[in-house]
Amino acid sequence: MSDLETRPPAADAGNGLKKNALGTGGIAFLVISAAAPLTVMAGVAPVAIGVGGIGAPMGYVIAGAILLVFAVSFMAMTKHVKAAGGFYTYITLSMGKTVGLASAILAIVSYNCLQIGVYGLFAVQTQSMLRALFGLDVPWPMVALVAIAAVWFLGYRGIDVGAKVLGVLLIAETAILAVMGVGILARGGAEGISFASFSPEHAFTPGVLAILAICFAAFMGFESTVLYRREARNPDKAVPRATYIAVGFMSLFYAFIVWTVIQAFGNGNVVAAAGELADGMFFATINQYVGPWAEVVMYVLIVTSVYASQLAFHNAINRYVYMLAKDGVLPAFLGRTHPKYKSPHRAGQLQTILAAVVIILCAIAGADPYKQLLIWVNTPGIFGIVALQGLVSVAAFMYLRRNPAAATNRLLIPMSIASAVLLFGVVALIAINIELLTFADALTNTLLLLVTPAVFLAGLLIARRLRLTRPDVFARIGSFETHDS
């Protein structure tokens, strides 16, 4: 039996998930919400400024440009591969079932690392909000467990509810950041408006290259466009458009907001301010340039921002688990949908239990919710997802070479090569600069980096074992689009 997928992609078939007729805007909302703009800016951007200096805005532009190059060849495949399996399906089609299954397992582990780790940030930010607004001091594990239950509830109800909630939260958090940016520009910043951030001597420094890992973490909702393909209206047009809109908007908006915050402190003072204020930098800025009321609103919205990203990641994980269950790799009960809401509720229950167990264990061990739960658990997730994007670029190149009809533009193949080189370059940068993400010792960083190759290797071994012992299941890997529900 060949390990490569040689069967032509089948036409779309019902997959049991709720049909929601999401359009371009709806899918773009889901992708941008997964990245959680306010969380990315208030929680991580000060680190980017502290390391990258006044050239930090260009880090987001560069990251967005690399992902747009990747998207061009990736989206070329979506018109020919009618599947909802995300990166997993595309890698399987081009590189074989063994690599495909290993990629799916790596995606599930990476997304779980991102989703579960961010509960630490949710707990910390919610604690700060409750303390500042109401004088309450609530233990962080309690906050995290309540958040897990809230995410499960909306995920259980189905994507219609999730999309509406994500859309409202996205508009609110984007608006408060935009108000802050406009307020800074309207008052001329600290030293007048300067565009030095975008000059070559500041935009392409070693510091800016070092923060690319941080900047790429801001785009972690990228895969949502194809994960929701089956639930989209006219997916051949909606999915590519949503992808370009989401990545383009995030890149430019993040760069704009970081640039305005630099103006708020001045080119000569902003690095010191980022180190001194840390995650309070944005709150101090909006208080000064907009008013105390805006700081209160930002406190509330950063909590809802984290919640939005949690819900988006929860739904993405559920669909991966659901898809592997339909393929027969995971237990069949995980491939069932709710009779009323048509959501992959069994997969959601499993993910919820896993998150709760991790939170409880961290609480018992006395782990710091920010340093250990958020940063350490998130790091393998970032590393794994960017590595998967690099693999998808290779898969796109292989697919376009074998299917000339899909290469409708002669630039598609060179762009797939370029995106693979660029993305694996980012993987190397993450490894080299991992201390900027973890602030941990060398041993801890090494262990965190080993998670991705270890999981991928385990996936390869599982796939090989399935090929020998359960050939019927192995044959179904990556063929999700052909299943009846």
BELBEL-V568373 format. One record per pair of residues at least 12 apart in sequence whose C-alpha atoms are under 10 Angstrom apart, sorted by the first residue. I is the first residue (numbers start at 0). J is the second residue. Records with the same first field share a line. If there is no record, write none. Layout:
BEGIN
I: J ; J
END
This chain:
BEGIN
0: 466 ; 470 ; 473 ; 474
1: 95 ; 96 ; 474
2: 91 ; 92 ; 94 ; 95 ; 96 ; 97 ; 98 ; 99 ; 463 ; 466 ; 473 ; 474
3: 91 ; 92 ; 93 ; 94 ; 95 ; 96 ; 97 ; 98 ; 99 ; 474
4: 88 ; 90 ; 91 ; 92 ; 93 ; 94 ; 95 ; 96 ; 99 ; 474 ; 475 ; 476 ; 477 ; 478
5: 92 ; 93 ; 95
6: 92 ; 478
7: 79 ; 80 ; 92
8: 79 ; 80 ; 81 ; 82 ; 92 ; 478 ; 480 ; 481
9: 79 ; 80 ; 81 ; 82 ; 478 ; 479 ; 480 ; 481 ; 482
10: 79 ; 80 ; 81 ; 82 ; 480 ; 481
11: 80 ; 81 ; 82 ; 83 ; 229 ; 479 ; 480 ; 481 ; 482
12: 81 ; 82 ; 229 ; 479 ; 480 ; 481 ; 482 ; 483 ; 484
13: 229 ; 480 ; 481 ; 482 ; 483 ; 484
14: 82 ; 83 ; 229 ; 230 ; 322 ; 325 ; 334 ; 336 ; 341 ; 479 ; 480 ; 481 ; 482 ; 483 ; 484
15: 229 ; 334 ; 335 ; 336 ; 337 ; 338 ; 341 ; 342 ; 343 ; 483 ; 484
16: 157 ; 158 ; 227 ; 229 ; 230 ; 318 ; 321 ; 335 ; 336 ; 337 ; 340 ; 341 ; 342 ; 343 ; 484
17: 157 ; 158 ; 159 ; 229 ; 230 ; 336 ; 337 ; 339 ; 340 ; 341 ; 342 ; 343
18: 158 ; 159 ; 227 ; 229 ; 230 ; 231 ; 232 ; 341
19: 157 ; 158 ; 159 ; 162 ; 227 ; 229 ; 230 ; 231 ; 232
20: 159 ; 227 ; 228 ; 229 ; 230 ; 231 ; 232 ; 233 ; 234
21: 158 ; 159 ; 162 ; 227 ; 228 ; 229 ; 230 ; 231 ; 232 ; 233 ; 234 ; 237 ; 238
22: 230 ; 231 ; 232 ; 233 ; 234 ; 236 ; 237 ; 238 ; 240 ; 241
23: 224 ; 231 ; 232 ; 233 ; 234 ; 236 ; 237 ; 238 ; 239 ; 240 ; 241 ; 242 ; 244 ; 245
24: 166 ; 237 ; 238 ; 240 ; 241 ; 242 ; 244 ; 245
25: 162 ; 163 ; 165 ; 166 ; 224 ; 231 ; 232 ; 237 ; 241
26: 162 ; 166 ; 223 ; 224 ; 225 ; 226 ; 227 ; 228 ; 230 ; 231 ; 232 ; 234 ; 237 ; 238 ; 240 ; 241 ; 242 ; 244 ; 245
27: 166 ; 220 ; 221 ; 223 ; 224 ; 237 ; 238 ; 239 ; 240 ; 241 ; 242 ; 243 ; 244 ; 245 ; 246 ; 248
28: 162 ; 163 ; 165 ; 166 ; 167 ; 168 ; 169 ; 170 ; 223 ; 224 ; 241 ; 244 ; 245
29: 158 ; 161 ; 162 ; 163 ; 164 ; 165 ; 166 ; 169 ; 220 ; 221 ; 223 ; 224 ; 227 ; 241 ; 245 ; 307 ; 308 ; 310 ; 311 ; 312
30: 165 ; 218 ; 219 ; 220 ; 221 ; 222 ; 223 ; 224 ; 241 ; 242 ; 244 ; 245 ; 246 ; 249 ; 308 ; 311 ; 312
31: 165 ; 166 ; 169 ; 217 ; 218 ; 219 ; 220 ; 221 ; 223 ; 241 ; 242 ; 244 ; 245 ; 246 ; 248 ; 249 ; 307 ; 308 ; 311
32: 162 ; 164 ; 165 ; 166 ; 167 ; 168 ; 169 ; 170 ; 172 ; 173 ; 218 ; 219 ; 220 ; 245 ; 304 ; 305 ; 306 ; 307 ; 308 ; 309 ; 310 ; 311 ; 312
33: 114 ; 165 ; 169 ; 217 ; 218 ; 219 ; 220 ; 221 ; 222 ; 223 ; 304 ; 305 ; 306 ; 307 ; 308 ; 309 ; 310 ; 311 ; 312 ; 313 ; 314 ; 315
34: 169 ; 216 ; 217 ; 218 ; 219 ; 220 ; 221 ; 245 ; 249 ; 304 ; 305 ; 307 ; 308 ; 309 ; 311 ; 312
35: 165 ; 168 ; 169 ; 172 ; 173 ; 217 ; 218 ; 219 ; 220 ; 249 ; 301 ; 303 ; 304 ; 305 ; 306 ; 307 ; 308 ; 309 ; 311
36: 169 ; 172 ; 173 ; 176 ; 217 ; 218 ; 249 ; 252 ; 253 ; 301 ; 304 ; 305 ; 308
37: 169 ; 171 ; 172 ; 173 ; 174 ; 175 ; 176 ; 253 ; 281 ; 297 ; 300 ; 301 ; 302 ; 303 ; 304 ; 305
38: 117 ; 120 ; 121 ; 124 ; 172 ; 217 ; 300 ; 301 ; 302 ; 303 ; 304 ; 305 ; 306 ; 307 ; 308
39: 213 ; 214 ; 216 ; 217 ; 218 ; 253 ; 301 ; 304 ; 305
40: 176 ; 217 ; 253 ; 254 ; 256 ; 257 ; 278 ; 280 ; 281 ; 301
41: 176 ; 257 ; 277 ; 278 ; 279 ; 280 ; 281 ; 282 ; 297 ; 301
42: 120 ; 124 ; 277 ; 278 ; 279 ; 280 ; 281 ; 301
43: 213 ; 214 ; 216 ; 217 ; 277 ; 278 ; 436
44: 56 ; 210 ; 213 ; 214 ; 217 ; 253 ; 254 ; 256 ; 257 ; 260 ; 273 ; 277 ; 278 ; 280 ; 281
45: 257 ; 260 ; 261 ; 269 ; 270 ; 272 ; 273 ; 274 ; 275 ; 276 ; 277 ; 278 ; 279 ; 280 ; 281
46: 210 ; 213 ; 270 ; 273 ; 274 ; 277 ; 278 ; 435 ; 436
47: 59 ; 206 ; 207 ; 209 ; 210 ; 211 ; 212 ; 213 ; 214 ; 257 ; 270 ; 273 ; 435
48: 206 ; 207 ; 210 ; 257 ; 258 ; 260 ; 261 ; 269 ; 270 ; 271 ; 272 ; 273 ; 274 ; 277
49: 206 ; 210 ; 269 ; 270 ; 271 ; 272 ; 273 ; 274 ; 275 ; 277
50: 205 ; 206 ; 207 ; 208 ; 209 ; 210 ; 270 ; 273 ; 274 ; 435
51: 201 ; 202 ; 203 ; 204 ; 205 ; 206 ; 207 ; 208 ; 209 ; 210 ; 211 ; 270
52: 196 ; 201 ; 202 ; 204 ; 206 ; 207 ; 210 ; 261 ; 266 ; 267 ; 268 ; 269 ; 270 ; 271 ; 273
53: 194 ; 195 ; 196 ; 197 ; 198 ; 201 ; 202 ; 206 ; 207 ; 257 ; 258 ; 260 ; 261 ; 262 ; 265 ; 266 ; 267 ; 268 ; 269 ; 270
54: 194 ; 195 ; 196 ; 197 ; 198 ; 199 ; 200 ; 201 ; 202 ; 203 ; 204 ; 206 ; 207 ; 208 ; 254 ; 257 ; 258 ; 261 ; 266
55: 196 ; 197 ; 201 ; 202 ; 203 ; 204 ; 206 ; 207 ; 208 ; 209 ; 210 ; 211 ; 214 ; 254 ; 257 ; 258 ; 261
56: 196 ; 197 ; 201 ; 202 ; 207 ; 214 ; 250 ; 251 ; 252 ; 253 ; 254 ; 255 ; 256 ; 257 ; 258 ; 259 ; 261
57: 196 ; 197 ; 198 ; 199 ; 201 ; 202 ; 203 ; 207 ; 208 ; 210 ; 211 ; 214 ; 250 ; 251 ; 253 ; 254 ; 255 ; 257 ; 258
58: 202 ; 203 ; 206 ; 207 ; 208 ; 209 ; 210 ; 211 ; 212 ; 213 ; 214 ; 215 ; 250 ; 253 ; 254
59: 207 ; 210 ; 211 ; 213 ; 214 ; 215 ; 216 ; 217 ; 218 ; 249 ; 250 ; 251 ; 252 ; 253 ; 254 ; 255 ; 257
60: 202 ; 211 ; 214 ; 247 ; 249 ; 250 ; 251 ; 252 ; 253 ; 254 ; 255
61: 202 ; 203 ; 207 ; 208 ; 211 ; 214 ; 215 ; 250 ; 254
62: 210 ; 211 ; 212 ; 213 ; 214 ; 215 ; 216 ; 217 ; 218 ; 246 ; 250 ; 421 ; 422 ; 425
63: 214 ; 215 ; 217 ; 218 ; 243 ; 245 ; 246 ; 247 ; 248 ; 249 ; 250 ; 251 ; 253 ; 254
64: 246 ; 247 ; 250 ; 418
65: 215 ; 246 ; 417 ; 418 ; 419 ; 421 ; 422 ; 425
66: 215 ; 218 ; 221 ; 242 ; 243 ; 246 ; 247 ; 250 ; 388 ; 418 ; 421 ; 422
67: 242 ; 243 ; 244 ; 246 ; 247 ; 250 ; 414 ; 418
68: 392 ; 411 ; 414 ; 415 ; 416 ; 417 ; 418 ; 419 ; 421
69: 388 ; 389 ; 391 ; 392 ; 395 ; 411 ; 414 ; 415 ; 416 ; 417 ; 418 ; 419 ; 421 ; 422
70: 221 ; 239 ; 242 ; 243 ; 246 ; 388 ; 392 ; 414 ; 415 ; 418
71: 239 ; 242 ; 243 ; 392 ; 395 ; 410 ; 411 ; 412 ; 414 ; 415 ; 418
72: 391 ; 392 ; 393 ; 394 ; 395 ; 396 ; 398 ; 399 ; 405 ; 406 ; 408 ; 410 ; 411 ; 412 ; 413 ; 414 ; 415 ; 416 ; 418
73: 86 ; 89 ; 225 ; 239 ; 388 ; 391 ; 392 ; 393 ; 394 ; 395 ; 396 ; 411 ; 414 ; 415 ; 418
74: 224 ; 225 ; 235 ; 236 ; 238 ; 239 ; 240 ; 242 ; 243 ; 395
75: 235 ; 239 ; 395 ; 398 ; 399 ; 405 ; 406 ; 407 ; 408 ; 411
76: 89 ; 394 ; 395 ; 396 ; 398 ; 399 ; 402 ; 405 ; 406
77: 89 ; 225 ; 228 ; 234 ; 235 ; 236 ; 238 ; 239 ; 405
78: 234 ; 235 ; 236 ; 238 ; 239 ; 405
79: 235 ; 402 ; 404 ; 405
80: 92 ; 480
81: 225 ; 228 ; 229 ; 234 ; 235 ; 479 ; 480 ; 481
82: 225 ; 226 ; 227 ; 228 ; 229 ; 477 ; 478 ; 479 ; 480 ; 481
83: 223 ; 224 ; 225 ; 226 ; 227 ; 228 ; 229 ; 230 ; 318 ; 319 ; 322 ; 479 ; 480
84: 103 ; 222 ; 225 ; 226 ; 227 ; 228 ; 229 ; 318 ; 319 ; 320 ; 321 ; 322 ; 323 ; 477 ; 478 ; 479 ; 480
85: 103 ; 106 ; 222 ; 223 ; 224 ; 225 ; 226 ; 227 ; 228 ; 315 ; 318 ; 319 ; 322 ; 391
86: 99 ; 102 ; 103 ; 106 ; 222 ; 223 ; 225 ; 226 ; 319 ; 384 ; 387 ; 388 ; 390 ; 391 ; 392 ; 394
87: 99 ; 100 ; 101 ; 102 ; 103 ; 104 ; 105 ; 106 ; 319 ; 322 ; 323 ; 387 ; 390 ; 391 ; 476 ; 477
88: 100 ; 102 ; 103 ; 322 ; 391 ; 476 ; 477 ; 478 ; 479 ; 480
89: 102 ; 390 ; 391 ; 392 ; 394 ; 395 ; 398 ; 477
90: 102 ; 103 ; 387 ; 388 ; 390 ; 391 ; 392 ; 393 ; 394 ; 395 ; 397 ; 398 ; 477
91: 103 ; 391 ; 394 ; 476 ; 477 ; 478
92: 394 ; 395 ; 397 ; 398 ; 476 ; 477 ; 478
93: 391 ; 393 ; 394 ; 395 ; 396 ; 397 ; 398 ; 399 ; 401
94: 390 ; 391 ; 393 ; 394 ; 395 ; 397 ; 398
95: 394 ; 476 ; 477
96: 459 ; 462 ; 463 ; 466 ; 473 ; 474 ; 475 ; 476 ; 477 ; 478
97: 458 ; 459 ; 460 ; 461 ; 462 ; 463 ; 464 ; 465 ; 466 ; 473 ; 476 ; 477
98: 390 ; 455 ; 456 ; 458 ; 459 ; 460 ; 462 ; 463
99: 390 ; 458 ; 459 ; 462 ; 476 ; 477
100: 323 ; 328 ; 455 ; 458 ; 459 ; 460 ; 461 ; 462 ; 463 ; 473 ; 476 ; 477
101: 454 ; 455 ; 456 ; 457 ; 458 ; 459 ; 460 ; 461 ; 462
102: 383 ; 384 ; 386 ; 387 ; 390 ; 391 ; 454 ; 455 ; 456 ; 458 ; 459
103: 319 ; 320 ; 322 ; 323 ; 387 ; 455 ; 458 ; 476 ; 477
104: 319 ; 320 ; 323 ; 454 ; 455 ; 457 ; 458 ; 459 ; 461
105: 380 ; 383 ; 384 ; 386 ; 387 ; 450 ; 451 ; 452 ; 453 ; 454 ; 455 ; 456 ; 457 ; 458
106: 315 ; 316 ; 319 ; 320 ; 380 ; 383 ; 384 ; 386 ; 387 ; 451 ; 454 ; 455
107: 315 ; 316 ; 317 ; 318 ; 319 ; 320 ; 380 ; 383 ; 384
108: 316 ; 379 ; 380 ; 383 ; 384 ; 450 ; 451 ; 454 ; 455
109: 316 ; 376 ; 377 ; 378 ; 379 ; 380 ; 381 ; 382 ; 383 ; 384 ; 385 ; 387 ; 450 ; 451 ; 454
110: 219 ; 220 ; 312 ; 313 ; 315 ; 316 ; 319 ; 377 ; 379 ; 380 ; 381 ; 383 ; 384
111: 312 ; 313 ; 315 ; 316 ; 350 ; 353 ; 354 ; 376 ; 377 ; 379 ; 380
112: 354 ; 372 ; 373 ; 374 ; 375 ; 376 ; 377 ; 378 ; 379 ; 380 ; 381 ; 383
113: 216 ; 219 ; 308 ; 309 ; 312 ; 313 ; 373 ; 374 ; 375 ; 376 ; 377 ; 378 ; 379 ; 380 ; 381 ; 384
114: 305 ; 308 ; 309 ; 310 ; 311 ; 312 ; 313 ; 315 ; 316 ; 350 ; 354 ; 373 ; 376 ; 377 ; 380
115: 143 ; 147 ; 309 ; 312 ; 313 ; 350 ; 351 ; 353 ; 354 ; 355 ; 357 ; 358 ; 372 ; 373 ; 376 ; 377
116: 309 ; 354 ; 357 ; 358 ; 368 ; 369 ; 370 ; 371 ; 372 ; 373 ; 374 ; 375 ; 376 ; 377 ; 378 ; 380
117: 143 ; 305 ; 306 ; 308 ; 309 ; 368 ; 369 ; 372 ; 373 ; 374 ; 376 ; 377
118: 139 ; 140 ; 142 ; 143 ; 144 ; 146 ; 147 ; 305 ; 306 ; 309 ; 354 ; 355 ; 358 ; 368 ; 369 ; 372 ; 373
119: 139 ; 140 ; 142 ; 143 ; 358 ; 361 ; 366 ; 367 ; 368 ; 369 ; 370 ; 371 ; 372 ; 373 ; 374 ; 376
120: 139 ; 143 ; 301 ; 302 ; 305 ; 306 ; 368 ; 369 ; 370 ; 372 ; 373 ; 374
121: 139 ; 142 ; 143 ; 146 ; 301 ; 302 ; 303 ; 304 ; 305 ; 306 ; 309 ; 368 ; 369 ; 373
122: 137 ; 138 ; 139 ; 140 ; 141 ; 142 ; 143 ; 144 ; 145 ; 146 ; 302 ; 305 ; 368 ; 369 ; 373
123: 138 ; 139 ; 140 ; 142 ; 143 ; 302 ; 367 ; 368 ; 369 ; 373
124: 139 ; 142 ; 278 ; 298 ; 299 ; 301 ; 302 ; 303 ; 305 ; 369
125: 137 ; 139 ; 142 ; 143 ; 146 ; 298 ; 299 ; 301 ; 302 ; 303 ; 305
126: 138 ; 139 ; 142 ; 302
127: 298 ; 299 ; 302
128: 295 ; 296 ; 297 ; 298 ; 299 ; 300 ; 301 ; 302
129: 298 ; 299
131: 295 ; 298
132: 295 ; 298 ; 299
138: 362
139: 358 ; 362 ; 367 ; 368
140: 355 ; 358 ; 359 ; 360 ; 361 ; 362 ; 363 ; 368
141: 358 ; 359 ; 362
143: 354 ; 355 ; 358 ; 359 ; 368
144: 351 ; 354 ; 355 ; 356 ; 358 ; 359
145: 355
146: 305 ; 306 ; 309 ; 310 ; 355
147: 306 ; 309 ; 310 ; 313 ; 350 ; 351 ; 352 ; 354 ; 355 ; 358
148: 351 ; 352 ; 355
149: 306 ; 309 ; 310
150: 306 ; 307 ; 308 ; 309 ; 310 ; 311 ; 312 ; 313 ; 314 ; 347 ; 351
151: 309 ; 310 ; 313 ; 314 ; 344 ; 347 ; 348 ; 350 ; 351 ; 352
152: 310 ; 344 ; 347 ; 348 ; 351
153: 310 ; 313 ; 314
154: 310 ; 311 ; 313 ; 314 ; 317 ; 340 ; 342 ; 343 ; 344 ; 347 ; 348
155: 314 ; 336 ; 337 ; 340 ; 341 ; 342 ; 343 ; 344 ; 345 ; 346 ; 347 ; 348
156: 337 ; 339 ; 340 ; 341 ; 342 ; 343 ; 344
157: 314 ; 336 ; 337 ; 339 ; 340 ; 341 ; 342 ; 343 ; 344
158: 227 ; 230 ; 310 ; 311 ; 314 ; 340 ; 341 ; 342 ; 343
159: 230 ; 340 ; 342
160: 340
161: 307 ; 310 ; 311 ; 314
162: 307 ; 310 ; 311
164: 303 ; 306 ; 307 ; 310
165: 303 ; 304 ; 306 ; 307 ; 308 ; 310 ; 311
166: 307
167: 303 ; 307
168: 300 ; 301 ; 303 ; 304 ; 305 ; 306 ; 307 ; 308
169: 300 ; 303 ; 304 ; 307 ; 308
171: 296 ; 297 ; 300 ; 301 ; 303 ; 304
172: 296 ; 297 ; 299 ; 300 ; 301 ; 302 ; 303 ; 304
173: 252 ; 300 ; 304
175: 285 ; 289 ; 293 ; 294 ; 296 ; 297 ; 300
176: 252 ; 253 ; 255 ; 256 ; 281 ; 285 ; 293 ; 297
177: 252 ; 255 ; 256 ; 259
178: 285 ; 288 ; 289 ; 293
179: 256 ; 259 ; 260 ; 263 ; 281 ; 282 ; 284 ; 285 ; 286 ; 287 ; 288 ; 289 ; 290 ; 293 ; 294 ; 297
180: 255 ; 256 ; 257 ; 258 ; 259 ; 260 ; 262 ; 263 ; 284 ; 285 ; 288 ; 289
181: 256 ; 259 ; 288 ; 289
182: 259 ; 263 ; 284 ; 285 ; 287 ; 288 ; 289 ; 290
183: 256 ; 259 ; 260 ; 261 ; 262 ; 263 ; 264 ; 284 ; 285 ; 287 ; 288 ; 289
184: 259 ; 260 ; 262 ; 263 ; 288
185: 288
186: 263 ; 288 ; 289
187: 259 ; 262 ; 263 ; 288
188: 259 ; 260 ; 261 ; 262 ; 263 ; 264 ; 265 ; 288
189: 260 ; 261 ; 262 ; 263 ; 264 ; 265 ; 266 ; 268
190: 262 ; 263 ; 264 ; 265 ; 266 ; 267
191: 262 ; 263 ; 264 ; 265 ; 266
192: 258 ; 259 ; 261 ; 262 ; 263 ; 265 ; 266
193: 258 ; 259 ; 261 ; 262 ; 265 ; 266
194: 258 ; 262 ; 266
195: 258 ; 266
196: 254 ; 257 ; 258 ; 261 ; 262 ; 266
197: 258
208: 425 ; 428 ; 432
209: 425 ; 428 ; 429 ; 431 ; 432 ; 433 ; 435
210: 428 ; 429 ; 432 ; 433 ; 435 ; 436
211: 425 ; 426 ; 428 ; 429 ; 432
212: 378 ; 381 ; 382 ; 385 ; 425 ; 426 ; 427 ; 428 ; 429 ; 430 ; 431 ; 432 ; 433 ; 435 ; 436
213: 381 ; 429 ; 432 ; 433 ; 435 ; 436
214: 250 ; 253 ; 254
215: 250 ; 381 ; 382 ; 384 ; 385 ; 422 ; 425 ; 429
216: 377 ; 378 ; 380 ; 381 ; 382 ; 384 ; 385
217: 249 ; 250 ; 253 ; 381
218: 245 ; 246 ; 249 ; 250 ; 381 ; 385
219: 308 ; 312 ; 380 ; 381 ; 384 ; 385
220: 245 ; 246 ; 308 ; 311 ; 312 ; 315 ; 384
221: 242 ; 245 ; 246 ; 384 ; 388
222: 242 ; 315 ; 384 ; 388
223: 238 ; 241 ; 242 ; 311 ; 312 ; 314 ; 315
224: 237 ; 238 ; 239 ; 240 ; 241 ; 242 ; 243 ; 245
225: 238 ; 239 ; 241 ; 242
226: 238 ; 314 ; 315 ; 316 ; 318 ; 319
227: 314 ; 315 ; 318
229: 480
257: 281
260: 273 ; 280 ; 281 ; 284 ; 285
261: 273
263: 284 ; 285 ; 287 ; 288
264: 284
281: 294 ; 297
282: 294 ; 295 ; 296 ; 297 ; 298
285: 297
313: 346 ; 347 ; 350 ; 351
314: 342 ; 343 ; 344 ; 346 ; 347 ; 350
315: 347
316: 346 ; 347 ; 350
317: 333 ; 334 ; 342 ; 343 ; 344 ; 345 ; 346 ; 347 ; 348 ; 349 ; 350 ; 351
318: 333 ; 334 ; 342 ; 343 ; 344 ; 346 ; 347
319: 334 ; 343 ; 346
320: 333 ; 334 ; 343 ; 345 ; 346 ; 347 ; 349 ; 350
321: 333 ; 334 ; 335 ; 336 ; 342 ; 343 ; 344 ; 345 ; 346 ; 347
322: 334 ; 343 ; 346 ; 476 ; 477 ; 478 ; 479 ; 480
323: 475 ; 476 ; 477 ; 478 ; 479
324: 346 ; 479
325: 472 ; 475 ; 476 ; 478 ; 479 ; 480 ; 482 ; 483 ; 484
326: 471 ; 472 ; 473 ; 474 ; 475 ; 476 ; 477 ; 478 ; 479 ; 480 ; 481 ; 482
327: 469 ; 471 ; 472 ; 473 ; 474 ; 475 ; 476 ; 479
328: 461 ; 462 ; 465 ; 469 ; 472 ; 473 ; 475 ; 476
329: 472
331: 345
332: 344 ; 345 ; 346
333: 345 ; 346 ; 347 ; 348 ; 349
334: 346 ; 484
335: 484
336: 484
357: 372
358: 372
370: 436 ; 437 ; 438 ; 439
371: 437 ; 439
373: 437
374: 436 ; 437 ; 438 ; 439
375: 436 ; 437 ; 438 ; 439 ; 443 ; 444 ; 447
376: 437 ; 447
377: 436 ; 437 ; 447
378: 429 ; 433 ; 436 ; 437 ; 444 ; 447 ; 448 ; 450
379: 444 ; 446 ; 447 ; 448 ; 449 ; 450 ; 451 ; 452
380: 447 ; 448 ; 450 ; 451
381: 426 ; 429 ; 451
382: 425 ; 426 ; 427 ; 429 ; 430 ; 433 ; 447 ; 448 ; 449 ; 450 ; 451 ; 452
383: 426 ; 448 ; 450 ; 451 ; 452 ; 454 ; 455
384: 426 ; 451
385: 422 ; 423 ; 424 ; 425 ; 426 ; 429
386: 419 ; 422 ; 423 ; 424 ; 425 ; 426 ; 427 ; 451 ; 452
387: 422 ; 423 ; 426 ; 451
388: 418 ; 419 ; 422 ; 423 ; 426
389: 415 ; 416 ; 418 ; 419 ; 420 ; 421 ; 422 ; 423 ; 424 ; 425 ; 426
390: 418 ; 419 ; 422 ; 423
391: 415 ; 418 ; 419 ; 422
392: 412 ; 414 ; 415 ; 416 ; 417 ; 418 ; 419 ; 420 ; 421 ; 422 ; 423
393: 415 ; 416 ; 417 ; 418 ; 419 ; 420
394: 415 ; 416 ; 419
395: 411 ; 412 ; 414 ; 415 ; 416 ; 418 ; 419
396: 411 ; 412 ; 413 ; 414 ; 415 ; 416 ; 417 ; 418 ; 419
397: 412 ; 415 ; 416
398: 412
399: 411 ; 412 ; 415
400: 412
429: 448
430: 444 ; 445 ; 447 ; 448
432: 444
433: 445 ; 447 ; 448
462: 476
END
